[in-house]
C-alpha cells in the first residue's frame, strides 16, 4: 500500500503532511498448517470452537522471517 498523489505525479505534494510512505506486509500464500472447527454442543446458537493452528510448521515461520528481512 502506498500513500500516493491524486494524479500520480511524483512531484505533487500530498495533503496529509506532504510525506510518502510504503507498507510491506509479508504473507504466507501457501500455508501447510491446517486448523479445525468443531461444535461445542448440539445447540445451533452456541459458537463453535475454532482452532486456526497458525504457523504450526517451522518452515512457515522461516519463510515469514525471510520476508521481513
PQR file with spaces between the fields and no chain letter, atoms N, CA, C, O and H, PARSE charges and radii, in Angstrom:
ATOM       1  N    UNK     1       0.851   -1.162    0.000 -0.4000 1.5000
ATOM       2  CA   UNK     1       0.000    0.000    0.000 -0.0000 2.0000
ATOM       3  C    UNK     1       0.899    1.228    0.000  0.5500 1.7000
ATOM       4  O    UNK     1       1.958    1.234    0.627 -0.5500 1.4000
ATOM       5  N    UNK     2       0.488    2.222   -0.677 -0.4000 1.5000
ATOM       6  CA   UNK     2       1.269    3.444   -0.704 -0.0000 2.0000
ATOM       7  C    UNK     2       0.351    4.645   -0.622  0.5500 1.7000
ATOM       8  O    UNK     2      -0.759    4.623   -1.152 -0.5500 1.4000
ATOM       9  H    UNK     2      -0.373    2.217   -1.186  0.4000 1.0000
ATOM      10  N    UNK     3       0.801    5.666    0.026 -0.4000 1.5000
ATOM      11  CA   UNK     3       0.067    6.917    0.114 -0.0000 2.0000
ATOM      12  C    UNK     3       0.483    7.735   -1.106  0.5500 1.7000
ATOM      13  O    UNK     3       1.510    8.412   -1.068 -0.5500 1.4000
ATOM      14  H    UNK     3       1.703    5.684    0.457  0.4000 1.0000
ATOM      15  N    UNK     4      -0.294    7.685   -2.182 -0.4000 1.5000
ATOM      16  CA   UNK     4       0.096    8.274   -3.459 -0.0000 2.0000
ATOM      17  C    UNK     4      -0.640    9.581   -3.722  0.5500 1.7000
ATOM      18  O    UNK     4      -1.647    9.893   -3.087 -0.5500 1.4000
ATOM      19  H    UNK     4      -1.128    7.135   -2.213  0.4000 1.0000
ATOM      20  N    UNK     5      -0.113   10.328   -4.668 -0.4000 1.5000
ATOM      21  CA   UNK     5      -0.747   11.580   -5.058 -0.0000 2.0000
ATOM      22  C    UNK     5      -2.039   11.302   -5.825  0.5500 1.7000
ATOM      23  O    UNK     5      -2.263   10.186   -6.293 -0.5500 1.4000
ATOM      24  H    UNK     5       0.705   10.075   -5.184  0.4000 1.0000
ATOM      25  N    UNK     6      -2.878   12.317   -5.951 -0.4000 1.5000
ATOM      26  CA   UNK     6      -4.151   12.169   -6.664 -0.0000 2.0000
ATOM      27  C    UNK     6      -3.930   11.917   -8.148  0.5500 1.7000
ATOM      28  O    UNK     6      -4.669   11.144   -8.758 -0.5500 1.4000
ATOM      29  H    UNK     6      -2.696   13.224   -5.571  0.4000 1.0000
ATOM      30  N    UNK     7      -2.923   12.558   -8.742 -0.4000 1.5000
ATOM      31  CA   UNK     7      -2.712   12.476  -10.190 -0.0000 2.0000
ATOM      32  C    UNK     7      -1.675   11.435  -10.588  0.5500 1.7000
ATOM      33  O    UNK     7      -1.584   11.067  -11.759 -0.5500 1.4000
ATOM      34  H    UNK     7      -2.322   13.186   -8.247  0.4000 1.0000
ATOM      35  N    UNK     8      -0.897   10.959   -9.631 -0.4000 1.5000
ATOM      36  CA   UNK     8       0.183   10.033   -9.944 -0.0000 2.0000
ATOM      37  C    UNK     8       1.508   10.741  -10.197  0.5500 1.7000
ATOM      38  O    UNK     8       2.540   10.083  -10.326 -0.5500 1.4000
ATOM      39  H    UNK     8      -0.971   11.257   -8.679  0.4000 1.0000
ATOM      40  N    UNK     9       1.498   12.063  -10.269 -0.4000 1.5000
ATOM      41  CA   UNK     9       2.715   12.844  -10.463 -0.0000 2.0000
ATOM      42  C    UNK     9       3.519   12.805   -9.169  0.5500 1.7000
ATOM      43  O    UNK     9       3.018   13.202   -8.117 -0.5500 1.4000
ATOM      44  H    UNK     9       0.660   12.597  -10.165  0.4000 1.0000
ATOM      45  N    UNK    10       4.745   12.337   -9.238 -0.4000 1.5000
ATOM      46  CA   UNK    10       5.564   12.186   -8.033 -0.0000 2.0000
ATOM      47  C    UNK    10       5.948   13.534   -7.427  0.5500 1.7000
ATOM      48  O    UNK    10       6.374   13.584   -6.272 -0.5500 1.4000
ATOM      49  H    UNK    10       5.152   12.015  -10.093  0.4000 1.0000
ATOM      50  N    UNK    11       5.810   14.620   -8.174 -0.4000 1.5000
ATOM      51  CA   UNK    11       6.152   15.941   -7.640 -0.0000 2.0000
ATOM      52  C    UNK    11       4.983   16.589   -6.907  0.5500 1.7000
ATOM      53  O    UNK    11       5.156   17.610   -6.240 -0.5500 1.4000
ATOM      54  H    UNK    11       5.464   14.580   -9.112  0.4000 1.0000
ATOM      55  N    UNK    12       3.796   16.004   -7.027 -0.4000 1.5000
ATOM      56  CA   UNK    12       2.624   16.583   -6.373 -0.0000 2.0000
ATOM      57  C    UNK    12       2.730   16.418   -4.857  0.5500 1.7000
ATOM      58  O    UNK    12       3.048   15.331   -4.373 -0.5500 1.4000
ATOM      59  H    UNK    12       3.655   15.175   -7.568  0.4000 1.0000
ATOM      60  N    UNK    13       2.472   17.467   -4.122 -0.4000 1.5000
ATOM      61  CA   UNK    13       2.513   17.396   -2.667 -0.0000 2.0000
ATOM      62  C    UNK    13       1.235   16.751   -2.144  0.5500 1.7000
ATOM      63  O    UNK    13       0.141   17.012   -2.644 -0.5500 1.4000
ATOM      64  H    UNK    13       2.214   18.349   -4.515  0.4000 1.0000
ATOM      65  N    UNK    14       1.391   15.928   -1.159 -0.4000 1.5000
ATOM      66  CA   UNK    14       0.238   15.269   -0.552 -0.0000 2.0000
ATOM      67  C    UNK    14      -0.393   16.195    0.470  0.5500 1.7000
ATOM      68  O    UNK    14       0.278   17.061    1.032 -0.5500 1.4000
ATOM      69  H    UNK    14       2.280   15.716   -0.753  0.4000 1.0000
ATOM      70  N    UNK    15      -1.676   16.014    0.708 -0.4000 1.5000
ATOM      71  CA   UNK    15      -2.382   16.877    1.649 -0.0000 2.0000
ATOM      72  C    UNK    15      -2.203   16.437    3.092  0.5500 1.7000
ATOM      73  O    UNK    15      -2.472   17.224    4.000 -0.5500 1.4000
ATOM      74  H    UNK    15      -2.221   15.310    0.251  0.4000 1.0000
ATOM      75  N    UNK    16      -1.764   15.227    3.337 -0.4000 1.5000
ATOM      76  CA   UNK    16      -1.613   14.727    4.707 -0.0000 2.0000
ATOM      77  C    UNK    16      -0.151   14.765    5.122  0.5500 1.7000
ATOM      78  O    UNK    16       0.518   13.732    5.142 -0.5500 1.4000
ATOM      79  H    UNK    16      -1.546   14.587    2.600  0.4000 1.0000
ATOM      80  N    UNK    17       0.345   15.944    5.452 -0.4000 1.5000
ATOM      81  CA   UNK    17       1.710   16.054    5.945 -0.0000 2.0000
ATOM      82  C    UNK    17       2.767   16.102    4.867  0.5500 1.7000
ATOM      83  O    UNK    17       3.954   16.192    5.180 -0.5500 1.4000
ATOM      84  H    UNK    17      -0.198   16.783    5.436  0.4000 1.0000
ATOM      85  N    UNK    18       2.371   16.044    3.596 -0.4000 1.5000
ATOM      86  CA   UNK    18       3.312   16.127    2.472 -0.0000 2.0000
ATOM      87  C    UNK    18       4.415   15.073    2.553  0.5500 1.7000
ATOM      88  O    UNK    18       5.563   15.351    2.207 -0.5500 1.4000
ATOM      89  H    UNK    18       1.407   15.971    3.342  0.4000 1.0000
ATOM      90  N    UNK    19       4.078   13.879    3.003 -0.4000 1.5000
ATOM      91  CA   UNK    19       5.051   12.790    3.058 -0.0000 2.0000
ATOM      92  C    UNK    19       4.504   11.591    2.308  0.5500 1.7000
ATOM      93  O    UNK    19       3.297   11.457    2.108 -0.5500 1.4000
ATOM      94  H    UNK    19       3.146   13.653    3.285  0.4000 1.0000
ATOM      95  N    UNK    20       5.401   10.737    1.903 -0.4000 1.5000
ATOM      96  CA   UNK    20       5.011    9.487    1.239 -0.0000 2.0000
ATOM      97  C    UNK    20       5.458    8.332    2.124  0.5500 1.7000
ATOM      98  O    UNK    20       6.451    8.438    2.845 -0.5500 1.4000
ATOM      99  H    UNK    20       6.382   10.845    2.065  0.4000 1.0000
ATOM     100  N    UNK    21       4.727    7.241    2.066 -0.4000 1.5000
ATOM     101  CA   UNK    21       5.143    6.061    2.808 -0.0000 2.0000
ATOM     102  C    UNK    21       4.708    4.817    2.066  0.5500 1.7000
ATOM     103  O    UNK    21       3.770    4.842    1.269 -0.5500 1.4000
ATOM     104  H    UNK    21       3.921    7.155    1.481  0.4000 1.0000
ATOM     105  N    UNK    22       5.400    3.733    2.341 -0.4000 1.5000
ATOM     106  CA   UNK    22       5.089    2.435    1.754 -0.0000 2.0000
ATOM     107  C    UNK    22       5.053    1.425    2.886  0.5500 1.7000
ATOM     108  O    UNK    22       5.896    1.468    3.783 -0.5500 1.4000
ATOM     109  H    UNK    22       6.162    3.712    2.988  0.4000 1.0000
ATOM     110  N    UNK    23       4.087    0.515    2.855 -0.4000 1.5000
ATOM     111  CA   UNK    23       3.967   -0.526    3.862 -0.0000 2.0000
ATOM     112  C    UNK    23       4.170   -1.887    3.201  0.5500 1.7000
ATOM     113  O    UNK    23       3.511   -2.200    2.210 -0.5500 1.4000
ATOM     114  H    UNK    23       3.402    0.480    2.126  0.4000 1.0000
ATOM     115  N    UNK    24       5.062   -2.681    3.734 -0.4000 1.5000
ATOM     116  CA   UNK    24       5.288   -4.043    3.246 -0.0000 2.0000
ATOM     117  C    UNK    24       4.692   -5.023    4.247  0.5500 1.7000
ATOM     118  O    UNK    24       4.903   -4.895    5.453 -0.5500 1.4000
ATOM     119  H    UNK    24       5.598   -2.426    4.539  0.4000 1.0000
ATOM     120  N    UNK    25       3.954   -5.993    3.749 -0.4000 1.5000
ATOM     121  CA   UNK    25       3.330   -6.987    4.613 -0.0000 2.0000
ATOM     122  C    UNK    25       3.689   -8.384    4.107  0.5500 1.7000
ATOM     123  O    UNK    25       3.068   -8.869    3.162 -0.5500 1.4000
ATOM     124  H    UNK    25       3.781   -6.097    2.770  0.4000 1.0000
ATOM     125  N    UNK    26       4.676   -9.037    4.716 -0.4000 1.5000
ATOM     126  CA   UNK    26       4.996  -10.410    4.312 -0.0000 2.0000
ATOM     127  C    UNK    26       3.792  -11.319    4.568  0.5500 1.7000
ATOM     128  O    UNK    26       3.171  -11.261    5.630 -0.5500 1.4000
ATOM     129  H    UNK    26       5.180   -8.643    5.484  0.4000 1.0000
ATOM     130  N    UNK    27       3.480  -12.142    3.600 -0.4000 1.5000
ATOM     131  CA   UNK    27       2.301  -13.009    3.695 -0.0000 2.0000
ATOM     132  C    UNK    27       2.660  -14.411    3.238  0.5500 1.7000
ATOM     133  O    UNK    27       3.348  -14.586    2.232 -0.5500 1.4000
ATOM     134  H    UNK    27       3.985  -12.190    2.738  0.4000 1.0000
ATOM     135  N    UNK    28       2.204  -15.389    3.961 -0.4000 1.5000
ATOM     136  CA   UNK    28       2.416  -16.786    3.588 -0.0000 2.0000
ATOM     137  C    UNK    28       1.265  -17.187    2.671  0.5500 1.7000
ATOM     138  O    UNK    28       0.140  -17.377    3.133 -0.5500 1.4000
ATOM     139  H    UNK    28       1.646  -15.247    4.779  0.4000 1.0000
ATOM     140  N    UNK    29       1.541  -17.316    1.371 -0.4000 1.5000
ATOM     141  CA   UNK    29       0.483  -17.563    0.394 -0.0000 2.0000
ATOM     142  C    UNK    29       0.056  -19.021    0.303  0.5500 1.7000
ATOM     143  O    UNK    29      -1.087  -19.304   -0.053 -0.5500 1.4000
ATOM     144  H    UNK    29       2.454  -17.162    0.996  0.4000 1.0000
ATOM     145  N    UNK    30       0.954  -19.954    0.620 -0.4000 1.5000
ATOM     146  CA   UNK    30       0.615  -21.376    0.542 -0.0000 2.0000
ATOM     147  C    UNK    30       0.948  -22.030    1.883  0.5500 1.7000
ATOM     148  O    UNK    30       1.980  -22.688    2.014 -0.5500 1.4000
ATOM     149  H    UNK    30       1.883  -19.724    0.910  0.4000 1.0000
ATOM     150  N    UNK    31       0.075  -21.849    2.879 -0.4000 1.5000
ATOM     151  CA   UNK    31       0.373  -22.420    4.196 -0.0000 2.0000
ATOM     152  C    UNK    31       0.216  -23.943    4.217  0.5500 1.7000
ATOM     153  O    UNK    31      -0.621  -24.507    3.512 -0.5500 1.4000
ATOM     154  H    UNK    31      -0.763  -21.315    2.773  0.4000 1.0000
ATOM     155  N    UNK    32       1.033  -24.587    5.033 -0.4000 1.5000
ATOM     156  CA   UNK    32       0.907  -26.031    5.255 -0.0000 2.0000
ATOM     157  C    UNK    32      -0.012  -26.305    6.448  0.5500 1.7000
ATOM     158  O    UNK    32      -0.672  -27.343    6.508 -0.5500 1.4000
ATOM     159  H    UNK    32       1.714  -24.130    5.605  0.4000 1.0000
ATOM     160  N    UNK    33      -0.048  -25.377    7.383 -0.4000 1.5000
ATOM     161  CA   UNK    33      -0.841  -25.549    8.600 -0.0000 2.0000
ATOM     162  C    UNK    33      -2.321  -25.607    8.279  0.5500 1.7000
ATOM     163  O    UNK    33      -2.810  -24.909    7.391 -0.5500 1.4000
ATOM     164  H    UNK    33       0.488  -24.534    7.334  0.4000 1.0000
ATOM     165  N    UNK    34      -3.016  -26.443    9.008 -0.4000 1.5000
ATOM     166  CA   UNK    34      -4.465  -26.569    8.846 -0.0000 2.0000
ATOM     167  C    UNK    34      -5.105  -26.514   10.215  0.5500 1.7000
ATOM     168  O    UNK    34      -4.692  -27.222   11.135 -0.5500 1.4000
ATOM     169  H    UNK    34      -2.619  -27.010    9.730  0.4000 1.0000
ATOM     170  N    UNK    35      -6.103  -25.682   10.346 -0.4000 1.5000
ATOM     171  CA   UNK    35      -6.846  -25.587   11.591 -0.0000 2.0000
ATOM     172  C    UNK    35      -8.076  -26.464   11.544  0.5500 1.7000
ATOM     173  O    UNK    35      -8.244  -27.277   10.636 -0.5500 1.4000
ATOM     174  H    UNK    35      -6.438  -25.108    9.600  0.4000 1.0000
ATOM     175  N    UNK    36      -8.939  -26.289   12.542 -0.4000 1.5000
ATOM     176  CA   UNK    36     -10.179  -27.053   12.550 -0.0000 2.0000
ATOM     177  C    UNK    36     -11.272  -26.287   13.281  0.5500 1.7000
ATOM     178  O    UNK    36     -11.005  -25.401   14.093 -0.5500 1.4000
ATOM     179  H    UNK    36      -8.802  -25.628   13.280  0.4000 1.0000
ATOM     180  N    UNK    37     -12.489  -26.650   12.975 -0.4000 1.5000
ATOM     181  CA   UNK    37     -13.673  -26.083   13.623 -0.0000 2.0000
ATOM     182  C    UNK    37     -14.500  -27.253   14.138  0.5500 1.7000
ATOM     183  O    UNK    37     -14.812  -28.178   13.388 -0.5500 1.4000
ATOM     184  H    UNK    37     -12.706  -27.370   12.316  0.4000 1.0000
ATOM     185  N    UNK    38     -14.853  -27.209   15.411 -0.4000 1.5000
ATOM     186  CA   UNK    38     -15.677  -28.264   15.985 -0.0000 2.0000
ATOM     187  C    UNK    38     -16.858  -27.647   16.735  0.5500 1.7000
ATOM     188  O    UNK    38     -16.794  -26.507   17.195 -0.5500 1.4000
ATOM     189  H    UNK    38     -14.600  -26.457   16.020  0.4000 1.0000
ATOM     190  N    UNK    39     -17.913  -28.410   16.846 -0.4000 1.5000
ATOM     191  CA   UNK    39     -19.086  -27.946   17.574 -0.0000 2.0000
ATOM     192  C    UNK    39     -18.881  -28.143   19.067  0.5500 1.7000
ATOM     193  O    UNK    39     -18.315  -29.150   19.492 -0.5500 1.4000
ATOM     194  H    UNK    39     -17.965  -29.336   16.472  0.4000 1.0000
ATOM     195  N    UNK    40     -19.338  -27.188   19.861 -0.4000 1.5000
ATOM     196  CA   UNK    40     -19.247  -27.316   21.324 -0.0000 2.0000
ATOM     197  C    UNK    40     -20.310  -28.270   21.855  0.5500 1.7000
ATOM     198  O    UNK    40     -20.053  -29.086   22.740 -0.5500 1.4000
ATOM     199  H    UNK    40     -19.798  -26.370   19.516  0.4000 1.0000
ATOM     200  N    UNK    41     -21.511  -28.146   21.291 -0.4000 1.5000
ATOM     201  CA   UNK    41     -22.631  -28.977   21.735 -0.0000 2.0000
ATOM     202  C    UNK    41     -23.691  -29.011   20.629  0.5500 1.7000
ATOM     203  O    UNK    41     -23.440  -28.556   19.513 -0.5500 1.4000
ATOM     204  H    UNK    41     -21.719  -27.483   20.572  0.4000 1.0000
ATOM     205  N    UNK    42     -24.867  -29.546   20.938 -0.4000 1.5000
ATOM     206  CA   UNK    42     -25.926  -29.689   19.940 -0.0000 2.0000
ATOM     207  C    UNK    42     -26.699  -28.395   19.686  0.5500 1.7000
ATOM     208  O    UNK    42     -27.453  -28.306   18.717 -0.5500 1.4000
ATOM     209  H    UNK    42     -25.070  -29.915   21.845  0.4000 1.0000
ATOM     210  N    UNK    43     -26.519  -27.397   20.543 -0.4000 1.5000
ATOM     211  CA   UNK    43     -27.239  -26.132   20.404 -0.0000 2.0000
ATOM     212  C    UNK    43     -26.689  -25.352   19.196  0.5500 1.7000
ATOM     213  O    UNK    43     -25.506  -25.011   19.181 -0.5500 1.4000
ATOM     214  H    UNK    43     -25.907  -27.469   21.331  0.4000 1.0000
ATOM     215  N    UNK    44     -27.533  -25.061   18.175 -0.4000 1.5000
ATOM     216  CA   UNK    44     -27.037  -24.361   16.993 -0.0000 2.0000
ATOM     217  C    UNK    44     -26.645  -22.903   17.262  0.5500 1.7000
ATOM     218  O    UNK    44     -25.994  -22.282   16.421 -0.5500 1.4000
ATOM     219  H    UNK    44     -28.494  -25.337   18.188  0.4000 1.0000
ATOM     220  N    UNK    45     -27.026  -22.351   18.411 -0.4000 1.5000
ATOM     221  CA   UNK    45     -26.705  -20.967   18.743 -0.0000 2.0000
ATOM     222  C    UNK    45     -25.415  -20.821   19.551  0.5500 1.7000
ATOM     223  O    UNK    45     -24.953  -19.706   19.790 -0.5500 1.4000
ATOM     224  H    UNK    45     -27.555  -22.856   19.093  0.4000 1.0000
ATOM     225  N    UNK    46     -24.848  -21.926   19.961 -0.4000 1.5000
ATOM     226  CA   UNK    46     -23.572  -21.896   20.672 -0.0000 2.0000
ATOM     227  C    UNK    46     -22.447  -21.718   19.651  0.5500 1.7000
ATOM     228  O    UNK    46     -22.384  -22.464   18.674 -0.5500 1.4000
ATOM     229  H    UNK    46     -25.224  -22.832   19.767  0.4000 1.0000
ATOM     230  N    UNK    47     -21.563  -20.747   19.858 -0.4000 1.5000
ATOM     231  CA   UNK    47     -20.457  -20.555   18.912 -0.0000 2.0000
ATOM     232  C    UNK    47     -19.560  -21.794   18.845  0.5500 1.7000
ATOM     233  O    UNK    47     -19.349  -22.453   19.864 -0.5500 1.4000
ATOM     234  H    UNK    47     -21.614  -20.140   20.651  0.4000 1.0000
ATOM     235  N    UNK    48     -19.035  -22.118   17.675 -0.4000 1.5000
ATOM     236  CA   UNK    48     -18.153  -23.276   17.546 -0.0000 2.0000
ATOM     237  C    UNK    48     -16.781  -23.003   18.142  0.5500 1.7000
ATOM     238  O    UNK    48     -16.421  -21.852   18.389 -0.5500 1.4000
ATOM     239  H    UNK    48     -19.206  -21.583   16.847  0.4000 1.0000
ATOM     240  N    UNK    49     -16.032  -24.049   18.368 -0.4000 1.5000
ATOM     241  CA   UNK    49     -14.633  -23.938   18.783 -0.0000 2.0000
ATOM     242  C    UNK    49     -13.782  -23.814   17.515  0.5500 1.7000
ATOM     243  O    UNK    49     -13.828  -24.685   16.646 -0.5500 1.4000
ATOM     244  H    UNK    49     -16.325  -24.983   18.168  0.4000 1.0000
ATOM     245  N    UNK    50     -13.018  -22.746   17.415 -0.4000 1.5000
ATOM     246  CA   UNK    50     -12.195  -22.511   16.228 -0.0000 2.0000
ATOM     247  C    UNK    50     -10.726  -22.524   16.638  0.5500 1.7000
ATOM     248  O    UNK    50     -10.303  -21.732   17.481 -0.5500 1.4000
ATOM     249  H    UNK    50     -12.980  -22.039   18.121  0.4000 1.0000
ATOM     250  N    UNK    51      -9.962  -23.416   16.045 -0.4000 1.5000
ATOM     251  CA   UNK    51      -8.520  -23.503   16.270 -0.0000 2.0000
ATOM     252  C    UNK    51      -7.828  -23.245   14.930  0.5500 1.7000
ATOM     253  O    UNK    51      -7.742  -24.157   14.108 -0.5500 1.4000
ATOM     254  H    UNK    51     -10.305  -24.059   15.361  0.4000 1.0000
ATOM     255  N    UNK    52      -7.330  -22.021   14.688 -0.4000 1.5000
ATOM     256  CA   UNK    52      -6.713  -21.724   13.392 -0.0000 2.0000
ATOM     257  C    UNK    52      -5.390  -22.442   13.170  0.5500 1.7000
ATOM     258  O    UNK    52      -4.998  -22.674   12.026 -0.5500 1.4000
ATOM     259  H    UNK    52      -7.401  -21.280   15.356  0.4000 1.0000
ATOM     260  N    UNK    53      -4.687  -22.802   14.263 -0.4000 1.5000
ATOM     261  CA   UNK    53      -3.434  -23.569   14.177 -0.0000 2.0000
ATOM     262  C    UNK    53      -2.392  -22.876   13.288  0.5500 1.7000
ATOM     263  O    UNK    53      -1.684  -23.534   12.525 -0.5500 1.4000
ATOM     264  H    UNK    53      -5.006  -22.614   15.192  0.4000 1.0000
ATOM     265  N    UNK    54      -2.307  -21.546   13.393 -0.4000 1.5000
ATOM     266  CA   UNK    54      -1.355  -20.784   12.589 -0.0000 2.0000
ATOM     267  C    UNK    54       0.083  -21.204   12.865  0.5500 1.7000
ATOM     268  O    UNK    54       0.436  -21.523   14.000 -0.5500 1.4000
ATOM     269  H    UNK    54      -2.883  -21.013   14.012  0.4000 1.0000
ATOM     270  N    UNK    55       0.903  -21.204   11.833 -0.4000 1.5000
ATOM     271  CA   UNK    55       2.358  -21.396   11.928 -0.0000 2.0000
ATOM     272  C    UNK    55       2.758  -22.642   12.714  0.5500 1.7000
ATOM     273  O    UNK    55       3.635  -22.585   13.576 -0.5500 1.4000
ATOM     274  H    UNK    55       0.617  -20.945   10.911  0.4000 1.0000
ATOM     275  N    UNK    56       2.121  -23.750   12.415 -0.4000 1.5000
ATOM     276  CA   UNK    56       2.450  -24.990   13.119 -0.0000 2.0000
ATOM     277  C    UNK    56       3.668  -25.690   12.512  0.5500 1.7000
ATOM     278  O    UNK    56       4.149  -26.674   13.073 -0.5500 1.4000
ATOM     279  H    UNK    56       1.409  -23.796   11.715  0.4000 1.0000
ATOM     280  N    UNK    57       4.169  -25.206   11.389 -0.4000 1.5000
ATOM     281  CA   UNK    57       5.374  -25.756   10.761 -0.0000 2.0000
ATOM     282  C    UNK    57       6.499  -24.724   10.860  0.5500 1.7000
ATOM     283  O    UNK    57       6.276  -23.540   10.607 -0.5500 1.4000
ATOM     284  H    UNK    57       3.779  -24.407   10.933  0.4000 1.0000
ATOM     285  N    UNK    58       7.668  -25.152   11.216 -0.4000 1.5000
ATOM     286  CA   UNK    58       8.813  -24.250   11.325 -0.0000 2.0000
ATOM     287  C    UNK    58       9.128  -23.595    9.989  0.5500 1.7000
ATOM     288  O    UNK    58       9.564  -22.444    9.955 -0.5500 1.4000
ATOM     289  H    UNK    58       7.849  -26.114   11.422  0.4000 1.0000
ATOM     290  N    UNK    59       8.912  -24.310    8.883 -0.4000 1.5000
ATOM     291  CA   UNK    59       9.202  -23.742    7.567 -0.0000 2.0000
ATOM     292  C    UNK    59       8.344  -22.509    7.283  0.5500 1.7000
ATOM     293  O    UNK    59       8.791  -21.599    6.585 -0.5500 1.4000
ATOM     294  H    UNK    59       8.558  -25.245    8.911  0.4000 1.0000
ATOM     295  N    UNK    60       7.130  -22.466    7.808 -0.4000 1.5000
ATOM     296  CA   UNK    60       6.270  -21.295    7.625 -0.0000 2.0000
ATOM     297  C    UNK    60       6.841  -20.089    8.369  0.5500 1.7000
ATOM     298  O    UNK    60       6.824  -18.971    7.854 -0.5500 1.4000
ATOM     299  H    UNK    60       6.767  -23.205    8.375  0.4000 1.0000
ATOM     300  N    UNK    61       7.334  -20.315    9.556 -0.4000 1.5000
ATOM     301  CA   UNK    61       7.945  -19.242   10.339 -0.0000 2.0000
ATOM     302  C    UNK    61       9.199  -18.731    9.622  0.5500 1.7000
ATOM     303  O    UNK    61       9.421  -17.523    9.534 -0.5500 1.4000
ATOM     304  H    UNK    61       7.347  -21.223    9.974  0.4000 1.0000
ATOM     305  N    UNK    62      10.012  -19.653    9.115 -0.4000 1.5000
ATOM     306  CA   UNK    62      11.232  -19.273    8.415 -0.0000 2.0000
ATOM     307  C    UNK    62      10.942  -18.419    7.179  0.5500 1.7000
ATOM     308  O    UNK    62      11.653  -17.453    6.904 -0.5500 1.4000
ATOM     309  H    UNK    62       9.832  -20.634    9.186  0.4000 1.0000
ATOM     310  N    UNK    63       9.899  -18.779    6.442 -0.4000 1.5000
ATOM     311  CA   UNK    63       9.528  -18.022    5.239 -0.0000 2.0000
ATOM     312  C    UNK    63       9.110  -16.604    5.616  0.5500 1.7000
ATOM     313  O    UNK    63       9.515  -15.647    4.956 -0.5500 1.4000
ATOM     314  H    UNK    63       9.321  -19.564    6.666  0.4000 1.0000
ATOM     315  N    UNK    64       8.311  -16.457    6.663 -0.4000 1.5000
ATOM     316  CA   UNK    64       7.877  -15.129    7.072 -0.0000 2.0000
ATOM     317  C    UNK    64       9.019  -14.278    7.616  0.5500 1.7000
ATOM     318  O    UNK    64       9.069  -13.072    7.375 -0.5500 1.4000
ATOM     319  H    UNK    64       7.982  -17.234    7.199  0.4000 1.0000
ATOM     320  N    UNK    65       9.938  -14.909    8.352 -0.4000 1.5000
ATOM     321  CA   UNK    65      11.099  -14.179    8.854 -0.0000 2.0000
ATOM     322  C    UNK    65      11.964  -13.693    7.684  0.5500 1.7000
ATOM     323  O    UNK    65      12.455  -12.564    7.704 -0.5500 1.4000
ATOM     324  H    UNK    65       9.897  -15.889    8.548  0.4000 1.0000
ATOM     325  N    UNK    66      12.150  -14.536    6.674 -0.4000 1.5000
ATOM     326  CA   UNK    66      12.898  -14.121    5.483 -0.0000 2.0000
ATOM     327  C    UNK    66      12.194  -12.960    4.785  0.5500 1.7000
ATOM     328  O    UNK    66      12.849  -12.052    4.274 -0.5500 1.4000
ATOM     329  H    UNK    66      11.751  -15.453    6.658  0.4000 1.0000
ATOM     330  N    UNK    67      10.872  -12.988    4.762 -0.4000 1.5000
ATOM     331  CA   UNK    67      10.109  -11.896    4.144 -0.0000 2.0000
ATOM     332  C    UNK    67      10.288  -10.587    4.882  0.5500 1.7000
ATOM     333  O    UNK    67      10.319   -9.528    4.253 -0.5500 1.4000
ATOM     334  H    UNK    67      10.340  -13.726    5.178  0.4000 1.0000
ATOM     335  N    UNK    68      10.405  -10.630    6.184 -0.4000 1.5000
ATOM     336  CA   UNK    68      10.621   -9.414    6.962 -0.0000 2.0000
ATOM     337  C    UNK    68      12.019   -8.871    6.724  0.5500 1.7000
ATOM     338  O    UNK    68      12.221   -7.660    6.636 -0.5500 1.4000
ATOM     339  H    UNK    68      10.379  -11.490    6.694  0.4000 1.0000
ATOM     340  N    UNK    69      12.969   -9.768    6.623 -0.4000 1.5000
ATOM     341  CA   UNK    69      14.369   -9.332    6.377 -0.0000 2.0000
ATOM     342  C    UNK    69      14.485   -8.688    5.030  0.5500 1.7000
ATOM     343  O    UNK    69      15.572   -8.259    4.642 -0.5500 1.4000
ATOM     344  H    UNK    69      12.804  -10.752    6.695  0.4000 1.0000
